[in-house]
Amino acid sequence: MNKKIAIIGGGIAGLTAAYLLREKYDITLFEKSERLGGNAYTLTTPDGEEVDIATAAFGKFSYKNVFRLFEKLNIETIRSFRMNPFNVSGPGISYYNLDTKHGLFFTPGLKGLMAQHFAILRPDHVMSVLQLMRGLKKAQAAARREELEGLTIEEALKQLPLLRGDAKLLFIGCLCLMSSMHCNEVLDAPAGFFIDKLKVYNDIIPPTPRSLRGIHLVKNGTISYVRALSAPYRDGIMLNAKIKTVKRQDAGVLVLMEDGGELLFDKVVFACNADQALRLLQEPTNDEQRLLGAWKYNEGTIVVHDDHVQFPKRELMKGFTFLYQDRGRYIETSVSGSLWALPNVSNKNNLISTQYPNFPIAKERRVFEKVFRTPIFDFKSCATIRELPSLNGVKNTYYCGSHFGFGLHEDAVTSAIEVARRLQVDF
């Protein structure tokens, strides 16, 4: 008989681990909510369209394991930027000041240029983009020389004069988008970690010729790979699973349910958030308490709505829009995605997906709301990342998740592949 493995968490890390391990083991996947996918969430709109409201874009050059997985699952992706002799189409990035009603609009296509009266081609705006690119190169060089060691983003910016003004706005916005963290949290974060992140994921943002070629979207939405990953072990999935505690024994692992049920497994894989794993463990080791206990999470609301009152013209918000205000130490910003920019979504669609709303959204314009948990990368948590893999294999227990890297889908998938490898299953 095959050995039995419990996998706790139905996000991309847990789904990938289960998909790989089911070749050799009997898998039971526990998911505490009513659905699989975690931050890969495809919403069916009132008009019947399927739209991704959180995770959506993937870098062809940096998401190497994700695209290997897509190939294995026969998941079709399409290039987000498409060019023909008469037009350029694809997602853009816009920054719009809620107080002044002025902004920077990186909108591809003639309509976007005309809507902003070709302002993005002004010398000062072009210079801001060049400053951003040159500033990032300077920052990466400083990181290699370990000059950013121990510095926060805010402190590092003082040593990077190119990242001033609009270049700083672009830089901070990119980090907020890639981390799902508030601006103040980004300013307090370790500079070296985030500079390395932008170096590794340089085909996502900031906008460069490489990103024009590299950004891909899943043709049929993220739900397509969630379904493909879970199909082979569908009978082994427990949704709405209420686990009370996980007790490790010499002979295996006992999963105790809130209803009194007890399930015995040979091994357990925690593919949930670090703090959730720590709460479930009965008698965690000192290393588990130290490494898992360092992580905190944001519980950020995403609101799907069609309230455009605070936004610039529709032609100026194709892709991601940062609505920001000058507040506190720097800015307060939300991040909104224009859902009509996704593949297979009608241009008549008027819905926006907003994370961390910093503006009023009329109740009657709201279609959907959900809280998503995302890790906070601060000095304390980042210091554990290199050590986290040392927990794997201790007391029949393994771990994976996006916090094993930079917090993105690629990191979650890569950590799940490593767990499978430790359990003698190659990808």
N, C-alpha and C positions, 0 to 999 in steps of 0.2 A: 504494500500500500504506500502511496505517496505521503510524504510528510505534510502536515497542515500548517499553513501560515495565515495569521490574522493581519490584515492591513487596515489601519485606522486612519481614515481621511480619504475622501473621494474627489480631491482636486487633481490637477494634472500630475503631481508627483505620485500620489497613490494609484491613480489609474494606470500610469506608465509602469510602476512597480508590479502591479497586479497582472497587467498584460504580459510582461516578460516572465514573471515567475510562474504563471499558470502552465507553462510548458513542462515544468518539472514538479510542481507542488499543487496540492489542493488549496485553493484560495477562498478566503472569506473576506470581503471588503465591507467595512463598517463606515457608514456615512451618517452623521447626526442630523442632517437636514433632509428635506424631501426630494433633493435632486443631486446629481453628480456634476462635477465640473469646476467647483470652486469659483475662482475669478474669471473663468471662461463661461460667460453667461449669454446665451442667445434668447432674446425675448421675442415672443410672438405679439405683434402690435394689434390694436383693435381692428386694423385693416387686413390682418392675416399675414403680414410680412414678418420674416424672421430677421432680427437685427442684433448685432453684438453690442452690448452696452458697456463692456469693460475691456478685457483683453481683445485686441483685434488685429494689430499689425505685428509682423515678424520680419526680422532682418535676414535676408538670404545668406549673407556672409558671416554673420555672428551667431545665428541660431542653428548651428551645424547639426546638433543632435535632434532638435525639433524637426528639421527638414528630413533627416534620415528616418525619423518616426513617421512623418507624413508620407514619405515614399513607401515605407513598409505597409502603411494602412491604405494606400491609394487615395490619399487626400489631395485634391487639386487646389493649387494656389494660383493667384494671378498677380502680376506686377501692378502696384498701386498707381504708378506714374506711367501714363501712356502718351506717346507723342505721334503726331502726324504732321504733314507739311503745313497744316493750317491752324493747329491748336495743340496745347499741352493740357492734359487733364490729370487729376489726382488730388490727394489730400494736401491741404496747406496748413499753416500755423499762423494764427492771428493773435495779437495782443491789443486789448482795448481797455482804455482807462475809463472806469465808470464815472469818475468825477469830471474829467475834462472832455470826455467823448472823442478823444483822439486815439489813434492807434498805429500799429505796424502790421501790415497785412501781407503775408507771404502766400498769395493766392495764385495758383497756376491757372493759366488760361486768359484769354482776352477779356472775358466778362469781368473777372476779378481785377484785372489791371484797370479797366475802364471805370469800375465802380469806385476805385480809390484815386481816379484821375492820374494814374501812373506814378503815384507818390513813392512807391517802393523803389523806383529807379532814380530817385533824387540822390545826389552825391552823398549826403549825410547818412541816408539809410543804407546805401551800398557800403559805405565806410563802416557802419556798425557791424554788418555781417563779416566784413574782412577783419575787423578788430576781434570779433568773436573767434574766428578761425585761428588767427595769429595768437590770440590770448590762450586758446586751448593748447596750442603747440608749446608755448612758453610754460604753461602749467604742467604739461606732461614732462617737459625737460626738467623742471624744478622737482617734480615727483621722483624722477629717476635719480636725481642727485640727493634725494631724501631731505630736501629743503622744506617740504610741507609736512614732515613728520610731526605729529602732535598738534597740528594747526586745525582749527575749524575752517569751514568754507569762508565764513566772514573774515577771519584773520588772514587767510590766504589771499583773498581778494585785495587786501591792502598792499600785497606784494606783487600784484598783477595789474599794473596800470592800464593795460589794454582792455581789461574787463571792467569798463566804466560806462555809465550812461545806458544807452539802449543795448549795448553789447552785454552789460551785466543783466539787464532785464531778460534778454534772450537766454542767457546762460542759466539763470535761476529758474526760469520757466521750464527749460528742458529738464532740469533736475527734479522739479516738482512732478512733472509728467512721468518721468521714468521711475520715480520712487513712490508715488502716491503719498508723499509727505507734504506737510504744510511748509510754507516758506521759512518760518522761524526754525522749524526742525532741520531744514536743509542748511540754514546758516550755522547751526550748532553742530552739524555732522562733520566727521573726519574728512578733510580735504583730499588726502591721498586716496581714500577709498572711492570717492565719487569721480575723481579725475581718472582713475583706473577704469571705472565703469564706463565712462564716455569713450575711453580708448578701445575697450573691448567691443562695445556696442556702437561703433562709429558709423554703422550703416542705418541707424534708426534716426538719431538726431545728434547734432544740429543739422539743418538742411545743407547738404553738400552734393556734388555730382555722384558720389558713392551711394548716398541715400536715395537719390533718384532711381538708381538701378537696383537697389537692394531691398526696398520695402515691399513686402508681399502681404496680401490679404487672403484668407481662406475663402475660396469661391462660394461654398455653401454654408459658411458660418462656422464658428468654433463648435457648435453642437454636432457637426459632422464628425469631428475627430473624437469627441467625448463618446458618441455612440459607437464608433468603430473600436475604440479602446476597450469599452466595457462589454461589447457583444459576446466575446468568447467565454466569459465567466458570468453571464447574466444571472444564472441561478445562484451564484455565490455572493450576491450583493444584498446587503441589509441597509435599506434607507430608514430614516428616522430612528437610527440605532441609539439607544440610551445606555451607554456604558457607564457603570459606576466606578470601577477600578480595574487595573491590570496587575495581577499578582504573578511575579516570576518565581518558578520553582526549579529544582534541579532537573526534573524530568520534562519541563516544558513551561508553558505560559497559560495562566488561567484568566480568561476574560469574564468578569463578573458584571452582569447586567442589572439595571435598576429594578427590574421586575423579579429579581431573584434567580434568574437563569445563570448557569455557569457553562462556559464553553472552553474546552481544552485544546490548545494548539502546541505545536513544537516550537514555533518562533513567532515573534510579532514585529511588524514594521509600523513605526509611527510616521505617517505622512501628513500629519496635522500641524498646526502651529506649535511652536516650542512650548509656550506656556500651557497650552491644552494638554500636551503630552505629559508635562511635569505634574499637572493636577491629577491625571489618570493613574500615574504610577504609584503603586504601593511600595514603600521603602525604596525610593530612588537612591542611587549611589551619590557619593559626594560630588563626583564629576558631573553627573546628570543635574544635580541641583545647581552647580556653579555655571555650567554651560547653557543649559536650557533656561535657567532662571534669569539670565542676563537680557532676555528678549522681552520687549514691550510691543504692543500692536495698536495701530489706529483702527478705530471702528468708524469708517467714513461712509456717509450716506451717498448713494447715487440716485438721483432723481431723473426719470425720463419724462419729458414734458414738451409742450409746443408753445411755451411762453417766450416770445422773442422781444419783449419790450425793452430789456436792458442790452440787447445785442446790436452789433452793427448790421448793415445790410446783409441779406442772405448771401449775396455774391461774395462777401468778404469773410465768410465763416465756413468755408468748405474744408473740413478736417477738424483740427483742434483749435479752440478759441479760449484764450486766457482773459477773463474779465477780472481786472485788478484795480486796487485802490492803494494809495500811499498810506500805510498804516504802521505804527510802531517802528520797529527797527528798519523795515524796508517796505514790503508790499504784503497785501493779503489778496490771494488769488484763488479762483476756482478754475477747474479744467472742464471744458465741455467738448463733446464730440458731436459733430453733425452727422446724424445717422444716414442721411441721404447720400453721403459720400461712400458708403459701403457697397460692395458688389451685390448685384441682384436686388437692390433696393430702389424703388421707384423714385424719380426726381420729384414726384409730387409729395413724397414723404416730408413731413415738416418737423420731425421729432429731434430733440436734443437730449443727450445723456450728460448730466452735470454731476461732477464729483465735488464735494465740499462747497455747496452753494453759498455764495457770499452776497446774494441779492435775493429779493423777494420773488417767489414763484407762486403764481395764483393757484389756489387749490383746484379749481376747475380745469386747469391746464395740465395737471399732473396725471400721467398715465400709469406710472409704476415707481416704487421706491424700494430700495434694499440697502442694507448695511453690509459692506465688504470689509473684512479684516486684512490689513496689510502690515508687514513688519516695519518697525522703526529702526533704521540703521544709524546708531549713535556710536560713540567711542566704546561703550561697554559691550554692546552686542557685536560690533564689528571685530572686537578683539577675540571673540570666540570662534569665528568662522573657520580658521585653519585647524582648530582643535575638534570641531564637531564630528568629523569622520572617525575620530578615535573612540566614539561611543558605540560604533557599529560592531556587533558581534559579542558584546558584553551581556551576559545573562540572557542569551537567546533573543536579544533586542537589537533592532536596526532603525535608522532614522533617515529621512530624506525630506526635501522641501526647498523652496526658493531661497530660504535663508542660509543654505549651504553655499551660496554664491552672492550674486548682486541683486537678488530679489525678483528676477524675471523668469518667464516660462522656461527658457533655456537652462537656467540654473536648477529648476525643479526637475526637469527631465534628466539632466546630467546626473544629479544626485540619486535619482531612482535607478538609472542604469548602473551606477556604482554599487548600490545595494544588491541588485540582481547579480552583478559580477562576484560580489562577496559570497553569494549563495550559489555559485557555480553555474550561473546562467549568463551566457554572452549575448550581446546585442549585435 
